[in-house]
Amino acid sequence: MTEGEKENIKKGTNVYLKWSGLAFQLLGGIGVFGWLGYLLDQHLELKFPAFMLTFGFLAFGAIMYQVYKSVKDQ
């Protein structure tokens, strides 16, 4: 295997790890903020999950902005 082939494999692996890391951030962020919203809804005894939905959408928007910045920089 030549040096060029090794570099291509390494570059492809780095790109894969970058995007899979963003996927885990998306799932984790929505999960954590949704859970915090759920706890707040339970504490305030709300019948509609207002904070859970709000925090989940805010986390989604923030992570999509992060993805946008990552794509724009390439």
Secondary structure, 3 states (H helix, E strand, C coil): CCHHHHHHHHHHHHHHHHHHHHHHHHHHHHHHHHHHHHHHHHHCCCCCCHHHHHHHHHHHHHHHHHHHHHHHHC
